[in-house]
Amino acid sequence: MRFTKEQIAADIIQMAKFSEQENDAQVLKQIFNLLDLTSLNTTDYNEKILSMVNAVNDFEKHFPSCPNVAAICVYPNFADLVKKHLTAKGIKIAVVSAGFPSSQTFLAVKLSETNIAVSKGADEVDVVISVGKFLNKEFQAVADELTLLKTACGHAHMKVILETGALPDEESIYTASMLSMEAGADFIKTSTGKLEPAATYEAMYVMVHAIKDYYHKTGKKIGIKPAGGIVTVKQALVYYSIVKNILGEEWLNNRLFRIGASRLANNILTKLNELNGIKSEVKYF
């Protein structure tokens, strides 16, 4: 890694300043279109997930000037429910799989769960690296497992969660990023949201630099997804600014940039109302 903590901190302060200039309706609508609208709760059940799907289906009727979310992200047992009832166009079905969130189960179970999820309608599969093995420097074992999971994903995209809050330093985050991309990741993602710290600007900064380096090395564009604890519009704007300033405009679309969130969606809609002079909190999702 070529970055010092001091340089990372200074650059993030600068990008946070840049983000203040992006606080307009057009950018907020663009960020809304990057969202993986997420429900990953122990208490989830069919009717709750169906309510979220119906809200996405009806979104255009209520907010015709705002593009819809990018995807609905759920546990794999809900993939077929979402596929059956999702009528809104262009929305991907994302699931968490492969022993999420700990990645502590048999490889055969990880592969089977992933394969079943795709067969039930998942367009994207979010998997977690074997963090314990990574910390034990079993890098080849972690890479081999991801390669097998990529095969199990078939046509679906594989988003690899690094669980950056469990990694000891920036060097580890960079190494995990490169390892995941070389093993077949279509996206790399910060966190499960189940451990603290979850997404951080510092982890995001390192990951997007790894993506930039990988692109220069291979010509392949890999996506980025911060997730976990991203609630406020201000946070979203900083993540947007990091991507824009390091990776460039080419990454500012939902094919290469996602934000995993649930409460953020309503907060963006509330801010859009505010910019239009409407002082009312939106509680749509």
Secondary structure, DSSP 8 states (H G I E B T S, - for coil): ----HHHHHHHHHHHHHHHHTT-SHHHHHHHHTTEEEE---TT--HHHHHHHHHHHHTHHHH-TTS---SEEEE-GGGHHHHHHH--STT-EEEEE-SSTTTT-S-HHHHHHHHHHHHHTT-SEEEEE--HHHHHTT-HHHHHHHHHHHHHHHTTSEEEEE--GGGS-SHHHHHHHHHHHHHTT-SEEE---SSSSS-S-HHHHHHHHHHHHHHHHHH----EEE-BSS--SHHHHHHHHHHHHHHT-GGG-STTTB-EEESHHHHHHHHHHHHHTT--------
